[in-house]
Amino acid sequence: MQDPAMPAGDLPVLELFRDVAGTVPAYRRFLHDQGVDPATVRDPAAVPLMTKAGYLERYPLAERCRGGRLDTASVVALSSGSSGKAMVWPRTAGDEEPVTARFAQVFGDGFQARSRRTLAVVCFALGNWVGGMYTVAACRRLADDGWPVTVATPGNNVDEIVRVIEELGGSYDQTVLLGYPPFVKNVIDAGRAWGVDWPAYRVKLVLAGEAFSEQWRDLMADRAGIDDPVSGVASLYGTADAGVLGNETPLSVRVRRFLDRRPDIASPLFGDSRLPTLVQYDPADRRFEPGPGRTLTFSADGTVPLVRYHIADEGGVLPHGELLGLCRAHGFDPGDGPDLPFVYVFGRSMFTVSFFGANVYPENVTAGLERPPVSDWATGRFVLSTAEDADRDRVLSVVVELAAGEKPSAPRERAAGQAIRAELLRLNSEFAHYVPADRQTPRIELRPAGDPEFFPAGVKHRYTRGHRGSR
């Protein structure tokens, strides 16, 4: 495995393009349908963009595999289907190598797991869904490579997770919880309520699927007894399409925490008042480039190769030297770290809600729910939508998930509404200027943990819904 801290050459997009054009039946048809003769393409910019609708949903699965052979895959997984119909993703052991390199960077650089006995507890849903099984495979490959890592797979069952940790955690130098941020928060909060001594297990966190704030990172570090939130909590940027694309490093976290304190620098840099997820990536495995409308495009080899695939996540690419130079120019030295470029990600613009002409982002609501005392009794999961009240006036609606054992009340609804409104006014200038003052406080509905209508277990949570009627 390549040393994940070392710089690497860029993935040769034109070479990948020609290889895929010659070996993947669907891609040959795609180029023909686009009027592109691969023999004439000399510039990567002339390679047409792949999209989910224009490529993945248009051509049969087997034809999107090399040689038109689905049976060469050793395993298949399903995407979450958060934007529609779930997709099937076949892969081989070779496809897992670049993903394992990202886990190696997190476990090695951040957690020192090459020399520390580590219990890795996978808290993602298991089964055909891509996150859990991909995580299990990557952690097992670290163990197979000689790392002192033991993998436990209780899945997203809080009782089983706590049982595994209490039974086994004392035999290891550290315990790593891997899962979606709000679910991992549920695990930690439930354990605290049951008397689990989290600091005794020297907990670390690996998170994926959703953005979180630096305040949330600090909150989780405090509740889990993590001494250093910079090195002890790491986020992965991944997709079902190609696995893990990038990961937080202590360097990227230090930079993000600096930018969180300096919105005057962050907003011009990212072109947005929101603070995105900021990770580093290896351009030898995944080649990012800007896509249309401030979105991202990437190329990656695999059983189903992706060439200039428009993933539609909002974000951008920042060269390593440029970003660190910006920090130093403003008096902050971020220190050492991997000589790899950065990619920042806001998520997909379709997950915003429009209210009085203002775009309301899930990240804005998350910041409100992370404020005390709301964070003491809410999991952090919610569903954001617009609705009509009895007079058919538009209201901003937020359904909030209560932590296990917590009860709804009018004072808690008011507290959540006020906290979300305060963060919306602080973070979202459109909201502050467009939304009338008497409509700025959202309507809050508190639902129990695991509510089957809004917070079902075992599936990736979606934070926004379309228009809801009056109730």
N, C-alpha and C positions, 0 to 999 in steps of 0.2 A: 504493500500500500504506500502511495506517495505521502511524504511528510506533509500534513495539512497546513503547516506553518510556512512552507516554502512557496514562493511565487512560481507560477507555471505559465507556459505559453497559452495563447488563446485557442479555443476550439476552432479549427479551420472550417468555417461555414461553407465555403465553396466546395471543399473536398467532401464534406458530409453531404451537401446537396447533390453532387454528381453520383456519389455512392448510393444514396437513397433513390435517386431517379433510375438507377440501373437495377436495383434489387427489390423495390417495393412496388407491387402492381398498382395499388391505389394512388401512389404518388405520381406514377407515370400518367395515369388517367387524369389526375388533378392538373398536372402541368399541361396536358393536351387540352383540357377544358378551359384552362386559363390562356391558351394560345402561346405557351412558352416552350421553345425548343431548348432543352438543356445544353445542347452543344454550343449554343450562341451566347450563353450567360458567362460574363467575365467579371461582373461586379456583384458582391453579395446583396447590394441594395436592389438589384434587378430580380432577386428571388422572391416570388410572391408570398405574401403572408398566409400561413395556415390559420384557420379559425375552427372553433368547435362546430359551428353550423356549416361552414363551407368545406370542411374536410372530414372531421371525425364522424359527424352524423350523416354524411353524404355517401361514404364508401363503406363496404362491409368490413367487419373487424378483421377477418383473416387476410384480406387484401391489404390491410394497413401494416401487416407484419412482414418482416423480411422474407422474401421468397414466397409470399402468400401463404405461409405455413403457421397457423395458430398452434399446432401441436408441438412446435419447438419450445414453447413457453413451459416453464416448470411450475408456475403458479399464476393465478389470476386474482384480481382484486376489483372491487367496485368503488367508484367515486361516491361522494356523499350525496350527489344529486341535488345540492342546495340551489342550483340554478335551473333545475328541470329534471329530465330523465337521467337516471344514474348511468354512468359509462363503465364499460369493462376495460380493464387494463392488464394485459398479459405481461409477464416479465420473466427473466432468467436470473440465475445467480450473478451473472455479469452485470446486470442492471443495478444490483444492490451495492456494487463496489463504491461508486461515487457517493451514495447515501451513507454508507458506513464511514467513509472519510469525514463526513460532516459530524457524525456522532463521535468519531474519534477526536475531532478537534474540541468538541464540547467536553467530553469525558476526560480527555488528556490535559488540555490547557487550563480548563476551568476547575475541574474536580480532582486533578492529579490521580486519576483512576488507574494509571499504569502501575502505580506502586501502592495504592490503597485498596484493600478488600472492599468491594462495592456490591451492594444488593440493588439491582435495578428492578423497580416495581412498575410494570406496565399497566397504566390506569386508563388507557384508551379502550373503547369497545372492541371486542375481538370478533372474529368471523370474517366475512368477505370484505368488510370495510377496510379501506387501505391503511389507515393510520396505525391501528393496533398491530397488525401482522407485519407491516414494514418495520415498525419499531422493534418488535421481537426479533426479526431477522437481523437487523443491524447490530443490536446488542449481543446476540448470540455469536455473530461473526467476530466481535471484539473478544469475546471469551475464547473462541476457537483460535484466535491469533495470539493467545497467551496472556491476555489481560486478566487480572483477578476479579472478574465480573460474573456474578450469578444472576440469572434472569428469572423473575417470578411474574406470573401472568394472571392475576386475579381479574383483569378487565375492569369494567366500570361498575364494580360492586363494592360499595364503601365498607360494608362489614368484612368482606373477604380481604380487602386491602389492609385494613387495620389488623386483622387476624394474622396475615402474613408478616407484617412489620413487627408486631409484638412477639411472634414466634421466632422469627429469624434475624431481625435487625440487630440484636445484641451480639451476633457472631461476626459482624462486619464493621469495618472502619467508618463506613458511611452508607446511607440509604438514599437512592435517587428515585423520586416520583416523576413519572413521565405521563402527561395527559393534557387535556384542554384546560386552560386557565381557570374558568369558573368551577369545573369539576374538581380540580386539585384543591381549590379553595374549600370546597365542600368537605373533602377528605380531611384537610387540616383542621377545619372548624369542628367537624364531628369528632375527630380524635381528641381535641382539646376538651370538648364537652364530656367525653368518656374518660378523661383522665390520662390520656396518652402523654408521655413525657417526650415530646418531639425533640428537644435539644439533645437528649441522650442518644438519639439515632443519627445525629450529625447529618441532617437532611439537606439534599440538593434538589433542585427542580429543573426539569426539561419540559418546555411548554410549546404547544403548536396550535395552529388553526385560528387564532384570534390575537388581535393586538391588545396590549395592556399598558397602563401608564407606569411611570416611575414611582408614583405614589403607591400603586398596587404592588409593585415589586418590593418596596420597603415594608408594606403591610404584611405581605406573605413572609418575608424574611423575619420580621418581628414575631409573627405567630408560630412559625416553624423553628425558631431559634437558629436561623442561619446567620452566622457571624458577618459575612461579607456578601451583600446582595449583588455586587458587581460580578463576582466569580461564581456565586452559588446559585444563581437563577439565570437560565439561558432559554431563549426562544428560538424555534426553528421556523423558517419560511419554506413551506412545502406544498405540493399539490399532488393529487392522484396521478396527474399526467406524467410526472417525472420524479416523484419522490421528493426528497429534501433538496431544495435549490440553494439555500444559504442558511447561515446560522449566526446567532449572536456570539461574539467573543468578548472577553473582558475589555478589549480595546473598543469594540463597537458600543458596548454598554457605557463605558466612560464618556465617549463622545456624545451618546444620546442623552446622558444625564446632564452634561454641560449644556447641550442645546435646549433641554427642557427648562433650564434656569435662564436661558437667554432667548426668549421668543423673538427679540429684535434681530437676532442672527438667524434663527431657525426659519422664521416665516419667509424671508426673501430666498433662503437657500432651497426650501422645499416648495415654494410657491403656494403655501397654504398655512392657515393658522393651526392646523392639526399637527401633532407630532407623530410621524409614522414609525412603524417598525424599521429598525436599521440593522442590517446584517451584512456579513462578508460572504463572498462566494468565490469559488475556484473557476476561473474562466476557461480552464482546460477541459472541464466537464460540462459546464452550463454557460453558454455565451449569451449574456443579456444585451439588449439594445433598446433604445426608446421606441415605443410604438405610437400609433396615432392618438392624439388627444391626451397626452400625459399618461399613457399607459405603457405597459411593459411587453416586450417580445423576447423570447429566448429560443435557443437551439440546444438540443440534447440528443445524443445517440441512445439507442436502446432497441428492445424487441419491436416496439412501435416508435420509430425515429420521429423526432419533431424538428422541423427545419423552419426557422423564423416563425415560431408558433405564437400567435397573439393571444396571450392569456387573459388580457383585459383587466388585470389588476392595475389600479392607479399607483404610479410610483416613478422612479427614475434611477439612474446609475451615477455614481460618484467615484472618480478615480481616487485611489488610496492617497497619493501625495497631495491632491487638491483639497480633500476634506481635512487631512491633518494640518496642512498649511493654513487653512482657514481658522482652525482652532487656535493654532499658535499665534496667528496674526491678532487674535483677540485675547491674548494673554493666558491661554490654557494649553498646557502640554499634556496630551492624552497618553503619553508613555509608549511603551513598546507593544508590538502585537504582530499578527500575521501580515505579510506584505501582499495583501489581496484587496481587490476593489470592493466597494460597498454598493448595495442596492437598498433602496428604501421603498416601503410598500404601505399604502393607505388601505388597500382592500378594493373592492369593486364598487364603482359608483352606483350600480343598480341597488345597493343596499342602503342608500340614503332615502329620506322621506322629505317631500316638499311640503312646507307649511307656510302659508302667506308669502309664497315666493322665496322663502329661505330654505336652503338645504340643511336638514338636520341630520347629523351624522351619528351613528351608533357610539363612536368614541366620545362624543359630548355627553351622552347619557351615562356611559360607563364611568366617566369622571365624577358625576354626581353620586352614583351609587357607591363609589369608593370613599366618600367622605363619611367620617364618623358623625352621628352614631348609626347612620344607615348601614355602613359596612359591618356592623356588629350582628345584624339580623337578616341581611339580604345576601344571597349567593353571588350576586353580580350579573346573573343572567336576566334577560328581559326581552320583551317583544315591543318594538316601537311601531306605531302606525298613526294615521290620522283617522278621526271618527267624526260622526255627527251627533250632537246632543239632541234633546227632545225638541228643541226649536230649530233643528237643522243647521245650527252653527257649527263650524269646524272647530275641533279641539285636537290637541296633541295627546295621544293616548300611550301610556307605558304600562305594560303588564310586567310586574316584578316578581321574581321567584324568591320566596322566603327560605331561609335556611331550615334544615330539618328540625322539627319540633317547635318552630316559631309560629306565632299566631298573628293574624291580621288585626289591625285596629285603625281607627280614624286618625289618631295622632301619628302613627307610623306612615300612613298615606300622605299626611301633610308634610312630614319630615322629608320623605322621598321626593315629593313634588317640589319643595323649596330647594332641596339640594341640587336637583337636576336643573331647575330654573337658574340657580346661581352659576352653575358651570356653563350653561348655554350662553348666558349673558357675558361670562368671562372669556369664553373660547370662541364664540361664533358671532362675528360682527354682523353678518347678515341677519341672524335671528334678533340681535339687539335692535337693529334698525328697521327691520321689516315687520316684525310681529307686534301687534298692539299690546300694550302693557297688561291689559286684562285677559289676554290669551297666552301669556308667556309661561304660566305655571301649568304643567301637564296634568292630565287626569291620571291618577294612579289606581291600579287594581293589583292587589296583593294575592298571589296564588301560592299554594303549598309546594314544597320541594317535589320535583318529579311530576307536576301536574300533567296529565296525559294530553291535554289539548294544546298547551303552550310549551311544556318542558319535558317531552317524552324521553325516556331513557333509551340509550343505545343508538341514537342518531345524532349527526352533527347539528348543533343548534343554529337556527337562523334568527337574526336579531330584528328583522323588519318584516312587516306584512303589508299587504295592500289595504285599501280603504276599508274601515269597519263601520257598520251601521250603528244606530243608537241602540241602547240597551236599557 
